Amino acid sequence: MDRIIEYMLAEDEGFGDVTSNAVVEEGKNVSAYIISKDDGVLAGINIIRDLFEEYGINVCFWLSEGSKISKGDVLMSFNGDARTILLLERTALNLVMRMSGVASAANNYVNLVKDYDVSVAGTRKTSPAIGKYDKYALKVGGADTHRFALDDMVLIKDNHIAACGTPLEALLKAKENVSFSKKIEIEVETLDDAVECVKNGADIVMLDNMSPAEISDVIGELEKLNIRQNSLIEVSGGINEDNILDYADLGVDIISIGALTHSTRSLDFSLKLDS
């Protein structure tokens, strides 16, 4: 079992589940189920199925990853030792609720731009320690995961540039020092920097915190110079449900949204034991 989930369980259990040990008969077998109190997209159900089975709980039914769910839907049913089920309850629910919230938000944004040739991506603004689960949930929801970790690719951000000099200087240093096998992305804030970085071989240029009008100017200039096709163009910063179409309509390649993981509400699920 994943060591992160092992830690979650150990943290929740402490020195023992004193409530269940006090009031639930040892060895008592029960049936139970998880029910949704929300509409959305289900993510993480396979992970908690494996968790219950690892602890000897017999899982009888579960919906598939990515299922569209509604309030009142049964997501999983199982039977086994009552104390064990109660021990696992909160960790399992917290994880699947969080992941389903991320997947639901991702799916909502992806659907908003379904008529455009653009990818919606997450960022590394994930919850500490469970970033890989956030990333998996993004994928279930139909969004791109972007980087999983710092070793995935070169992504030159404002602080790298501040420590190095100019965006172009940072880009050229990266091209000199990094293997051909790694893509290089650079974050820029002005039209001139965007043009220089495209001219000098950046794989991806991120237009950070630019308004739609500023981004339109960049795209127009790249097209005028006949270099638009040389780099993928990513936009990020301040993009939400209300304005995402303003950005998608500009012809950018990627829209990255940190809020998919740093501000998304978990869905509400409940675990019930049959009486």
C-alpha positions as semicolon CSV with decimal commas, in nm:
position;residue;x (nm);y (nm);z (nm)
1;M;0,000;0,000;0,000
2;D;0,119;0,351;-0,073
3;R;0,326;0,496;0,211
4;I;0,133;0,824;0,192
5;I;-0,192;0,642;0,267
6;E;-0,019;0,442;0,539
7;Y;0,083;0,771;0,699
8;M;-0,271;0,910;0,667
9;L;-0,409;0,604;0,846
10;A;-0,145;0,616;1,119
11;E;-0,208;0,987;1,174
12;D;-0,584;0,931;1,202
13;E;-0,562;0,624;1,426
14;G;-0,314;0,762;1,677
15;F;-0,275;0,504;1,953
16;G;-0,598;0,327;1,857
17;D;-0,962;0,388;1,769
18;V;-1,086;0,411;2,128
19;T;-1,447;0,472;2,024
20;S;-1,486;0,168;1,799
21;N;-1,290;-0,051;2,041
22;A;-1,519;0,056;2,323
23;V;-1,859;0,018;2,158
24;V;-1,823;-0,220;1,859
25;E;-1,804;-0,592;1,927
26;E;-1,472;-0,746;1,825
27;G;-1,506;-0,959;1,511
28;K;-1,847;-0,822;1,418
29;N;-1,910;-0,834;1,042
30;V;-2,122;-0,568;0,875
31;S;-2,222;-0,444;0,531
32;A;-2,157;-0,082;0,436
33;Y;-2,172;0,155;0,144
34;I;-2,049;0,497;0,034
35;I;-2,310;0,739;-0,095
36;S;-2,270;1,072;-0,274
37;K;-2,427;1,391;-0,144
38;D;-2,307;1,585;-0,451
39;D;-2,311;1,587;-0,830
40;G;-1,978;1,561;-1,011
41;V;-1,712;1,327;-1,147
42;L;-1,582;1,036;-0,943
43;A;-1,207;0,994;-0,894
44;G;-1,003;0,784;-0,654
45;I;-1,256;0,502;-0,616
46;N;-1,004;0,241;-0,736
47;I;-0,751;0,365;-0,482
48;I;-0,986;0,330;-0,186
49;R;-1,112;-0,004;-0,319
50;D;-0,753;-0,130;-0,300
51;L;-0,724;0,020;0,050
52;F;-1,029;-0,166;0,180
53;E;-0,920;-0,491;0,016
54;E;-0,569;-0,454;0,160
55;Y;-0,730;-0,458;0,505
56;G;-0,941;-0,765;0,433
57;I;-1,268;-0,592;0,348
58;N;-1,467;-0,755;0,068
59;V;-1,562;-0,492;-0,191
60;C;-1,880;-0,600;-0,369
61;F;-1,951;-0,305;-0,599
62;W;-1,785;0,014;-0,711
63;L;-1,841;0,265;-0,987
64;S;-1,567;0,319;-1,242
65;E;-1,321;0,607;-1,236
66;G;-1,453;0,907;-1,422
67;S;-1,819;0,815;-1,372
68;K;-2,063;1,105;-1,368
69;I;-2,234;1,090;-1,030
70;S;-2,540;1,252;-0,875
71;K;-2,661;1,313;-0,523
72;G;-2,788;0,984;-0,379
73;D;-2,574;0,754;-0,595
74;V;-2,413;0,455;-0,424
75;L;-2,043;0,468;-0,514
76;M;-1,922;0,150;-0,344
77;S;-2,056;-0,130;-0,125
78;F;-1,856;-0,372;0,087
79;N;-1,867;-0,602;0,388
80;G;-1,624;-0,709;0,655
81;D;-1,502;-0,637;1,004
82;A;-1,685;-0,336;1,149
83;R;-1,389;-0,202;1,347
84;T;-1,168;-0,216;1,038
85;I;-1,422;-0,035;0,822
86;L;-1,455;0,240;1,084
87;L;-1,077;0,266;1,108
88;L;-1,048;0,322;0,733
89;E;-1,359;0,541;0,695
90;R;-1,223;0,893;0,730
91;T;-0,898;0,840;0,540
92;A;-1,081;0,673;0,251
93;L;-1,352;0,939;0,237
94;N;-1,113;1,233;0,266
95;L;-0,907;1,106;-0,026
96;V;-1,190;1,014;-0,262
97;M;-1,383;1,334;-0,180
98;R;-1,077;1,549;-0,250
99;M;-0,991;1,369;-0,571
100;S;-1,349;1,380;-0,697
101;G;-1,362;1,753;-0,629
102;V;-1,050;1,808;-0,839
103;A;-1,177;1,581;-1,117
104;S;-1,514;1,758;-1,119
105;A;-1,355;2,103;-1,145
106;A;-1,120;1,985;-1,421
107;N;-1,408;1,830;-1,614
108;N;-1,610;2,151;-1,584
109;Y;-1,330;2,362;-1,733
110;V;-1,256;2,109;-2,006
111;N;-1,621;2,114;-2,109
112;L;-1,626;2,493;-2,117
113;V;-1,360;2,494;-2,392
114;K;-1,462;2,175;-2,574
115;D;-1,523;2,368;-2,896
116;Y;-1,165;2,503;-2,902
117;D;-0,836;2,337;-2,989
118;V;-0,683;2,406;-2,648
119;S;-0,571;2,196;-2,352
120;V;-0,669;2,274;-1,994
121;A;-0,386;2,192;-1,752
122;G;-0,327;2,190;-1,380
123;T;-0,016;2,320;-1,206
124;R;0,207;2,215;-0,916
125;K;-0,014;2,413;-0,676
126;T;-0,131;2,085;-0,525
127;S;-0,205;1,983;-0,169
128;P;0,117;1,895;0,020
129;A;0,209;1,524;0,018
130;I;-0,085;1,417;-0,201
131;G;0,016;1,597;-0,520
132;K;0,024;1,274;-0,719
133;Y;-0,339;1,207;-0,624
134;D;-0,435;1,560;-0,732
135;K;-0,258;1,500;-1,063
136;Y;-0,434;1,168;-1,112
137;A;-0,767;1,338;-1,044
138;L;-0,690;1,604;-1,306
139;K;-0,637;1,329;-1,560
140;V;-0,963;1,156;-1,463
141;G;-1,140;1,489;-1,513
142;G;-0,994;1,524;-1,862
143;A;-0,732;1,791;-1,791
144;D;-0,360;1,772;-1,859
145;T;-0,147;1,708;-1,552
146;H;0,136;1,948;-1,647
147;R;0,454;1,868;-1,447
148;F;0,440;1,600;-1,181
149;A;0,771;1,709;-1,029
150;L;1,068;1,937;-1,083
151;D;1,254;1,677;-1,289
152;D;0,984;1,648;-1,558
153;M;1,100;1,942;-1,768
154;V;1,267;2,281;-1,752
155;L;1,022;2,551;-1,649
156;I;1,195;2,886;-1,611
157;K;0,985;3,109;-1,386
158;D;1,018;3,466;-1,260
159;N;1,245;3,374;-0,969
160;H;1,482;3,181;-1,196
161;I;1,498;3,486;-1,421
162;A;1,556;3,716;-1,124
163;A;1,851;3,500;-1,021
164;C;1,988;3,481;-1,374
165;G;1,926;3,807;-1,560
166;T;1,678;3,835;-1,845
167;P;1,434;3,577;-1,984
168;L;1,650;3,535;-2,294
169;E;1,966;3,484;-2,087
170;A;1,789;3,221;-1,877
171;L;1,658;3,043;-2,187
172;L;1,999;3,033;-2,354
173;K;2,163;2,901;-2,036
174;A;1,905;2,625;-2,014
175;K;1,956;2,528;-2,378
176;E;2,330;2,510;-2,314
177;N;2,312;2,305;-1,993
178;V;2,011;2,074;-2,031
179;S;1,982;1,751;-2,227
180;F;1,795;1,755;-2,558
181;S;1,553;1,510;-2,395
182;K;1,398;1,778;-2,173
183;K;1,150;2,032;-2,302
184;I;1,215;2,392;-2,204
185;E;0,934;2,624;-2,103
186;I;0,980;2,986;-2,003
187;E;0,747;3,229;-1,831
188;V;0,734;3,582;-1,977
189;E;0,536;3,896;-1,903
190;T;0,597;4,116;-2,209
191;L;0,548;4,093;-2,584
192;D;0,918;4,155;-2,655
193;D;1,029;3,875;-2,422
194;A;0,776;3,637;-2,574
195;V;0,898;3,707;-2,926
196;E;1,266;3,671;-2,828
197;C;1,205;3,339;-2,654
198;V;1,009;3,196;-2,948
199;K;1,282;3,312;-3,186
200;N;1,544;3,139;-2,971
201;G;1,386;2,798;-2,951
202;A;1,174;2,775;-2,638
203;D;0,950;2,469;-2,664
204;I;0,676;2,641;-2,466
205;V;0,629;3,008;-2,383
206;M;0,401;3,086;-2,092
207;L;0,233;3,425;-2,105
208;D;0,190;3,491;-1,736
209;N;-0,079;3,721;-1,597
210;M;-0,136;3,889;-1,932
211;S;-0,475;4,027;-2,028
212;P;-0,655;3,883;-2,331
213;A;-0,568;4,201;-2,523
214;E;-0,196;4,162;-2,443
215;I;-0,203;3,795;-2,540
216;S;-0,377;3,882;-2,866
217;D;-0,093;4,126;-2,942
218;V;0,166;3,853;-2,878
219;I;-0,012;3,600;-3,099
220;G;-0,053;3,860;-3,372
221;E;0,315;3,954;-3,365
222;L;0,425;3,589;-3,378
223;E;0,200;3,529;-3,675
224;K;0,328;3,841;-3,850
225;L;0,685;3,715;-3,805
226;N;0,575;3,368;-3,924
227;I;0,707;3,202;-3,606
228;R;0,381;3,126;-3,425
229;Q;0,420;2,757;-3,500
230;N;0,769;2,743;-3,345
231;S;0,653;2,725;-2,981
232;L;0,349;2,617;-2,788
233;I;0,182;2,912;-2,619
234;E;0,053;2,864;-2,266
235;V;-0,145;3,123;-2,070
236;S;-0,189;3,134;-1,695
237;G;-0,295;3,367;-1,417
238;G;-0,638;3,491;-1,316
239;I;-0,827;3,255;-1,546
240;N;-1,163;3,134;-1,418
241;E;-1,500;3,003;-1,536
242;D;-1,619;3,351;-1,625
243;N;-1,331;3,450;-1,851
244;I;-1,178;3,125;-1,981
245;L;-1,348;3,160;-2,321
246;D;-1,184;3,501;-2,365
247;Y;-0,849;3,320;-2,354
248;A;-0,950;3,010;-2,549
249;D;-1,073;3,231;-2,832
250;L;-0,723;3,375;-2,884
251;G;-0,579;3,058;-3,036
252;V;-0,346;2,963;-2,748
253;D;-0,241;2,602;-2,701
254;I;-0,263;2,555;-2,323
255;I;-0,458;2,719;-2,044
256;S;-0,315;2,630;-1,702
257;I;-0,522;2,691;-1,391
258;G;-0,378;2,652;-1,041
259;A;-0,722;2,683;-0,883
260;L;-0,810;2,335;-1,010
261;T;-0,603;2,198;-0,722
262;H;-0,544;2,483;-0,478
263;S;-0,901;2,612;-0,444
264;T;-1,130;2,328;-0,543
265;R;-1,404;2,215;-0,305
266;S;-1,411;1,846;-0,215
267;L;-1,729;1,663;-0,303
268;D;-1,937;1,543;-0,009
269;F;-1,960;1,165;0,039
270;S;-2,077;0,959;0,334
271;L;-2,005;0,605;0,451
272;K;-2,301;0,423;0,604
273;L;-2,316;0,090;0,789
274;D;-2,631;-0,115;0,737
275;S;-2,813;-0,151;1,068
